[in-house]
Amino acid sequence: MQIEDYIKAGKIASEVRENVRAKNWVGKSVYEICEEVENEIRKRGAKCAFPVNASINEIAAHYTAEPNDPITIKDTDLVKIDLGAQINGYIADTAVTVCYDAQYDGLVQASEDALGNAMSMIKDGVKASDVGRTIETTIKQMGYKPIANLSGHSLEQYTIHAGKSIPNIWSIGGFSLSSNSAYACEPFVTTEQGGGFVRNGQIKNIFALNSRKKTKNDEADKLLDFIWNNFNMLPFALRWITKEWEEKKARELLEFLIKKKAVQAYPVLIEVNEQRVAQAEHTFIPNESGVIITTKAS
């Protein structure tokens, strides 16, 4: 495990996140947000671990900007900006909710408090289900609901979701956190009127490689190689390939690769009652004496 690379990626991700938190994004398009945040990550010497997510209001996760995306942030919006930096494939995954409407400040605070309380109990051997219990209790005591079918996850080199889940509610069974493993913890919170679950939406604009098996279509195979060489198995956006292929062609090739199951597309995730959702997230590595939070603000 390359702990130095995890820490380096975390420092970059946390700096960028804190800049995102401080900035007024009202009037900016999601295209401008995603491009600006991704460029900030690259400028500091890391690569993006996945396309920046700018998920608005009832969209909980997985919305990234389309090429020249016209959606613009309004002062009533609640925007989850989820960003990832990677050094040699070792990932820092972190998120902040920006909100300019005071009536949702409590919702945002609940996600931050749940994350803070979860981080304060982490050490080697702690059960993931107990972390989930802490998150759920914190959120409910503040009068909100956790999103039950979204969770944090283990991280490995070039793998964002590495098989283990850190739940946002108490659940039976599960595993114990181990030192020398990296995890992301990400409480998602909705209102009392929310269903506390997400469903898949129609939009799919984040993609990842499934297989490098050739398709016998030269242009599609060229795109497969491009994806592997530039992003490995990590997620990518259409925006990232329109620098090499014009947009219409890029869309056609991606569609073809999805049909061939060489590439998968991730749908946006929407709160079932279309209530607003807030999110906070850190990447951490447990150890005997406690925890290294790689994305902690310095």
N, C-alpha and C positions, 0 to 999 in steps of 0.2 A: 504493500500500500504506500503510495507516494504522498505522505502527509504534507510535505512542503508544497506540492502542487495544489493540494486541496486548500491549504491556507492562503497561498498566493491568489488563487481564483476567488476565494472568499473575500479577501481584502478588496479586490477590484469590484466584485459584485456589490459589496456593501457601500462602497464609495458612490457607485453609480446610483444605487437605490436611494441613498440619502439625498443626492441631488434631485432625483425624481420627486421625492417627498416634498422638497422645499420649493419646487417650481410651480408656477401657475400655468396649467395646461389649457385653461378655458380659451376657446377659439382656435385651438390647434386641431389638426386632423389626426386621426389615429395613424395615418401613414407617416406624418411628421414625427409623432411620438416614437413609433417603433424604429424608424430609421435613426433618429437622434440618439435614442438609448443604445441601440446596437453599435452605433459609431463610437459612443463613449466607452463601451466595453473594449472595442478593438483598439482605440487610441491608447488605452492603458496596457496593451500588450497581451490581452487574452483573446480567445475566439468566443463567439456566441455558442452557448451549449444548446440553444434552441431559439426559434424566433421569439422576440419579445411579444408577450400577450398583453393586449390592452382590452380587457373585457369589461363592458359597460353595463351597469345596473343589474338586471336579472340574469345576464350572461355571467356565469360563475368563472368560466375558464375556457381556454383554447381559441380565443379570437385573436388572430394577428392580422395586420393590415394587408389588404389586397394591393396590387400595384396601383399607385395613385388613388388610394382609398379616400373617398370624399367625406366619410363620417367625421363630424367635428364635435369636440367636447363642449357641452353646455354647462352653465354654472349650477344646474340642478343634478348633474350626473355624478355617479359614484363609479370610479374607474379603478379596477385592479390591474396594476402593472407588475407583471411577473417576468423576471429576467434571469438569465443564466450565463455564467462565464465559465470557460473551461481552459485549463492549461494541460497540454498533453492528454486530453480526454478526461482529466479529473475535474469534477463539476462542482460549482457553487450555484445553488438554486435559491432564489429569494424573491419576496414579493412585498408590495406595499399597496394599500388602498388610498387613493387620493379622492377627496370629497370636498366640495365647496358649498354644500347645503347642510347647515347646522343640524337639521333634524335627523341626519344620519351619523352624526359624530359618535353617538353611543354604540352604533353598530360597528363602526371602525374600531372604536376603543375595545369592544368585546373581542375582536379578532386579535388585537395586540396583547391584551391581558391574558387571553387563553394561551397564546404563544409564549409569553413571558413566564407564566406559571408552569407550562410544560417544560421549558428549558431549565427552570430552577430545580426540577426533580431528576434530571437526567444524570445517570452514571452507568457504568458497566453493570449489566445484570438486571436493570430495571425492566419490567414487563411493558411491552408496547400497549397492552390493554389498559394498564394503569395510567399511561400517558393519555390515552383516549378518555379515560374517566375524568382526569384533571381538566382536559379541554372542555368536555361536555358540561361538567359541573360549573366551571367558570362562566361559560356562555349562558347557561340557564339561569344562574344566579343574577345575571345582569338583564334578564328579561328577554333573551333572544334564543334562537334555535341553531344548533350545529347542523351542518349538512352531513347526513349520515353516510352517504355513498360516495363521498370524496375523502381521500386520505393522503397522508404523507407517504414517503417511500424510501427504500434503501437505494443507494447510489453506487455504481461501479464505473470503472473506466469506460468511457464512451457509451454508458448505459444509464439513462435517467431513471427509469422504473425497473429496478434490479430485482424485483420479485417479492420483496417484503413490504408490508403496509403498516404505517403508523396511523391508527384510526383516530377519527375526531369524535368518537363516542365510545363508551365502555363496551367491550365485546368479550365474549368468553374465549379462552384459549389464547392463541397468538404466541409470540416468541419473545425472548429476552434480548435486549439491546446488547451488542458486544463491542468491546473496545477494538480499535483498529478497523471499524466499519464506519462508513459515512451514511448519513440519513438526512432526509428533508422532512421537516414538520411543518404542516400548513393548515391551520384551522380556517375553515370556511364558515361564515355565520350569516344567517338570514333573520328576518323579522318574525315576530310571533305569528303573523298571518301566513308565513311561508310553510311549505310542506316539509321542508328539511331534507329534501332530496333533489337531485338534478336529473334531467333527461337529455338525451341527445337532440341537438338542433339540426336543421337542414344544412347549415353552412359547414363546409370542411375546407379549411385553408392552411392547415398544418399537416405536413407529410413526413414519412420516414421510410427508409429502406427496409424491406422485408427479406430480400434475397438478391444475390448478385448473379443469379442464373441468367444466361443470355436468352434473349427473346427472338433472335433471328431477324430483328428489325434494326438495321444499322444505326439509324438516328436515335432510336429508343435506347439501344445498347450504349451509345455514346453518352446519353444522358445518365444512364445507370453508372457508368464509370465516373462521370463528373460528380455525381452525388456521393459516391463512395470516397473519391479522392478529396472532396472538400468537406463533407459532413460525417463520414463514416456511418455509424448506425444512429446518429443523433437526428432529431427532427429538423426540418428546414421549411422555408416558405417559398411560395411561387416567386415572390420578389427577388429571392436570392438566385434564381436561375434565369430571370429575364435579362440579366446582364450578358448572358451567353446566347440565349434563344429569344426570338421576339415572342411577345406574350401569347399570341394566338397559337403559335407552334408549341410553345412550352406547355400550354394547357392541354393540347391534343396529345402530346407525348406522355404527360403525367396521367391523363385518362387511360391511355393504352397500358401504361405500366401498372396502374391500379387494377385494371381488368385482368392483367397477367399475374396479379398478386405479388409483383416484384416490389411494389410500393404500397404502403397503407396510408389512408387519409383519416385524420382525427376530427370528429364532429365537435362543434362548439357545445358546451354544457350549460343548460338553462335551468334555473330554479323552477320546480314543477308548478308552483302557483304564481310564477312570474314576479316574485318578490325580489327586492334588492339583496345583493350578496356582497359581503366584505371578506377580505383574505389578508392574512399576514403569514410570512414564511421565513424560516432560517434553515441553513444547512449546519449539521453538527456531527461531531465525532465523540462518542462517550469514552471515558477512561476510568481507571480505578477511583480517582479522587473526585470525579465530576464529569465535566464536559468541555470540549473546545467548540465554541460556536464560531464557525469559520466566517459567517456573514454578519457577525456582531459589528455594530457601528463603532469606529475607533474614537 
